[in-house]
Amino acid sequence: MKKIYLLTSIFAAVITIGCSKEEVAVSDSTQTSAVAKTVNHYSVNPPYDVGKPGEEPQVPLNPPTGGDSLITDPKYPYTVIEIPTKAYKDETCLLDISKLEVHRTYHAIQNDKLTITFTGDSVLKLNSGPTGWNSRWGSAPYVECENPDVLFFRPTYSIVTVIYLSKPCIEFGFELAPNHQDYDHSFGAVFGNDFLDYSEGFTSSIIRSPSGARLFALKATHPFTQVTVLLGDSPTGDTPVNGVAFANIRYKLAE
């Protein structure tokens, strides 16, 4: 496995949204999907970076330092979840992003149970449609719905983002797709408290857009409080990813 080099910066702001285990997945959009043969398949009306300066995060952000490899043996057993099955959805809570303002940037989102904070660049809320994520997200059984609302990143380094959880979780997952059509890109997710080892687990996948979003989810046997999302070496060589989108973020708190 190739080494993945680490660089990141820290920002934080908070927006409150609701969530409960009874919430359902984001419904399919009624807007027409425009799958144009363009390099970038997201479109917003500038200026789009209009998020509020925000507040300090509710949990301290202590970015890990040192080391350039994430290759060690796992310390605890874990189960990788590759498909959003009914069992996975029933035992997790959807962190609903549908109430976030479209074309506004955020550094963190929260409900009354959990705050998740993103490091690096802020995330941009996009809906599904001509002025948002205007390409088909994916299809069953690999994703919950074909055209969800998304959170969009423009990663600068091999670390797409580190997601800090305000409370320990025993299960966490999200769907991911690259903002570059018809090219394969490899991504990985480290679930664990210690940045330099897979204390709770690791999963990876090769993904392409359109219609190729995949789930990154893991059920652990030991609680964790951070998830590191990594951009690996693209099988197509030096093809830039140009952006990454997340959808259907789910979690289960540790007891």
C-alpha positions in Angstrom: 0.0 0.0 0.0 1.4 3.4 -0.9 2.1 6.0 1.7 -0.3 8.9 1.9 1.3 12.2 3.0 -0.4 14.3 5.5 -1.1 18.1 5.6 -4.1 19.8 7.0 -5.4 23.1 8.5 -8.0 23.8 11.1 -11.2 25.9 10.9 -14.5 25.6 12.8 -18.0 27.1 12.7 -21.3 25.6 13.7 -24.8 25.4 12.3 -27.6 23.6 14.2 -29.9 21.2 12.4 -32.3 18.4 13.6 -31.8 14.7 13.5 -33.4 11.7 15.0 -33.3 7.9 14.3 -36.8 8.3 12.8 -35.6 10.6 10.0 -35.6 9.1 6.6 -33.0 9.5 3.8 -33.0 12.6 1.6 -35.7 12.1 -1.0 -34.9 12.0 -4.7 -34.9 15.4 -6.3 -37.7 16.4 -8.7 -35.2 18.5 -10.6 -33.9 17.2 -13.9 -30.5 15.8 -13.7 -28.1 17.3 -16.3 -25.3 14.8 -16.9 -23.2 17.0 -19.3 -19.8 15.8 -20.5 -17.8 18.4 -18.7 -14.8 18.1 -16.4 -16.6 19.6 -13.4 -20.1 18.6 -12.9 -21.1 20.9 -10.1 -22.2 24.4 -10.8 -23.1 27.3 -8.4 -23.8 31.0 -9.0 -20.8 33.0 -7.5 -20.2 34.3 -5.0 -20.8 31.0 -3.2 -18.5 31.3 -0.2 -21.0 33.3 2.0 -20.9 31.2 5.2 -20.9 33.0 8.5 -17.5 33.3 10.4 -19.1 30.9 12.9 -18.2 30.0 16.5 -15.5 28.1 18.2 -16.1 24.3 18.0 -17.6 22.6 21.0 -14.8 20.1 21.1 -11.0 20.9 21.0 -9.4 20.3 17.6 -6.0 18.7 18.2 -4.6 17.9 14.8 -2.2 14.9 14.8 1.4 15.5 14.0 4.3 13.5 12.7 4.5 10.5 10.5 3.7 10.0 6.8 2.2 6.6 6.7 -1.1 5.1 8.0 -0.1 1.5 7.6 -0.4 -0.5 10.8 -2.4 -3.4 12.0 -5.8 -2.7 13.6 -6.1 -2.8 17.4 -9.7 -3.7 17.5 -12.0 -5.9 15.4 -14.4 -4.0 13.1 -16.9 -4.5 10.3 -16.8 -2.6 7.1 -20.2 -1.7 5.7 -20.2 -1.5 1.9 -23.9 -1.1 1.2 -26.5 1.0 3.0 -28.7 -1.9 4.0 -31.9 -1.6 6.0 -30.1 -2.9 9.1 -27.5 -0.2 8.8 -30.1 2.6 8.4 -32.2 1.3 11.2 -29.4 1.3 13.8 -27.9 4.6 12.8 -29.1 8.2 12.8 -29.1 10.3 9.7 -27.4 13.7 10.2 -29.9 15.6 8.0 -28.4 18.3 5.8 -31.5 19.2 3.9 -32.2 22.2 6.2 -28.8 23.8 5.5 -28.9 26.8 3.2 -28.0 26.0 -0.3 -24.8 27.7 -1.6 -23.6 28.6 1.9 -20.4 27.2 3.4 -20.1 25.5 6.8 -17.3 24.2 8.9 -19.4 22.0 11.2 -23.0 20.7 11.6 -24.8 19.5 14.6 -28.0 18.3 16.2 -29.0 18.0 19.8 -26.8 14.8 20.1 -23.7 15.2 18.0 -21.5 17.9 16.5 -19.3 17.0 13.5 -16.5 19.4 12.7 -14.6 19.4 9.4 -11.0 20.4 9.1 -9.5 22.1 6.0 -11.6 24.1 3.6 -15.2 24.8 4.5 -17.9 22.6 3.0 -20.4 24.0 0.5 -24.1 22.9 0.7 -25.4 21.9 -2.8 -28.8 20.5 -3.7 -29.4 18.2 -6.6 -30.2 20.0 -9.9 -28.8 22.4 -12.6 -27.3 24.9 -10.1 -26.0 22.2 -7.6 -24.7 18.7 -8.0 -26.0 18.3 -11.5 -25.0 14.7 -12.1 -26.6 11.5 -11.0 -25.2 10.5 -7.6 -25.5 6.8 -7.7 -28.0 3.9 -7.8 -29.2 1.1 -5.5 -28.0 -0.9 -3.7 -24.8 1.2 -3.3 -26.5 4.5 -2.2 -29.6 5.5 -0.4 -31.0 7.6 -3.2 -30.0 8.7 -6.7 -30.0 12.5 -6.2 -29.3 13.6 -2.6 -28.3 17.0 -1.2 -24.5 17.0 -0.8 -21.6 18.8 1.1 -18.9 19.8 -1.4 -15.1 20.1 -0.6 -12.2 21.2 -2.7 -9.4 19.2 -1.1 -5.9 20.8 -1.3 -3.9 17.8 0.0 -4.1 14.1 0.2 -6.3 14.5 3.3 -9.7 15.5 2.1 -10.8 16.3 5.7 -10.6 15.1 9.2 -14.1 14.8 10.8 -14.1 15.4 14.6 -17.0 13.9 16.5 -18.1 15.7 19.7 -19.1 12.3 21.3 -17.6 8.9 20.8 -19.3 6.8 18.1 -19.4 3.1 17.6 -20.6 3.4 14.0 -20.2 6.1 11.3 -20.7 6.3 7.6 -21.1 8.6 4.6 -21.5 8.4 0.8 -18.8 10.0 -1.3 -18.3 10.9 -5.0 -15.5 12.8 -6.9 -16.2 15.9 -8.9 -14.6 14.6 -12.1 -16.5 12.6 -14.6 -15.4 9.3 -16.2 -12.2 8.9 -14.3 -11.4 6.5 -11.4 -10.2 7.9 -8.1 -9.3 6.0 -5.0 -10.4 7.1 -1.5 -9.9 5.8 2.0 -11.3 6.5 5.4 -9.5 5.9 8.7 -11.9 5.5 11.7 -10.0 6.0 14.9 -8.7 8.2 17.7 -5.0 7.7 16.9 -4.2 9.4 13.6 -1.1 7.2 13.1 -2.7 3.8 13.3 -6.0 2.1 12.4 -7.2 1.9 15.9 -10.7 1.2 14.9 -10.6 0.4 11.2 -10.0 1.4 7.6 -12.0 1.1 4.4 -11.2 2.2 0.8 -12.8 2.2 -2.6 -12.2 3.2 -6.2 -15.0 5.6 -7.3 -16.0 7.5 -10.4 -18.7 9.9 -11.4 -21.4 10.1 -12.6 -23.5 7.3 -10.9 -20.6 5.9 -9.0 -20.9 7.2 -5.4 -20.1 4.6 -2.7 -20.6 4.2 1.0 -17.7 4.5 3.5 -19.0 3.1 6.7 -17.7 1.1 9.6 -19.0 -0.6 12.8 -16.4 -0.8 15.5 -16.0 -2.7 18.7 -14.2 0.3 20.4 -15.5 3.9 20.3 -13.8 6.5 18.1 -14.0 10.3 17.9 -12.5 11.1 14.5 -12.7 10.0 10.9 -9.9 10.8 8.4 -10.9 10.9 4.7 -8.0 10.4 2.3 -7.5 10.9 -1.4 -5.3 8.1 -2.7 -3.4 7.8 -5.9 -5.7 7.9 -8.9 -5.5 4.8 -11.1 -5.6 7.2 -14.1 -2.3 8.9 -13.1 -2.2 12.6 -12.5 -5.9 13.3 -13.2 -7.0 15.9 -10.6 -10.0 15.2 -8.5 -11.3 18.8 -8.6 -13.6 18.3 -5.6 -15.3 15.7 -3.4 -18.9 15.5 -2.3 -20.4 13.8 0.7 -24.0 12.7 1.3 -26.1 10.7 3.8 -23.9 11.1 6.9 -25.0 8.6 9.5 -23.8 7.7 13.0 -24.5 5.7 16.1 -23.3 7.0 19.5 -21.4 4.7 21.8 -23.3 3.6 24.9 
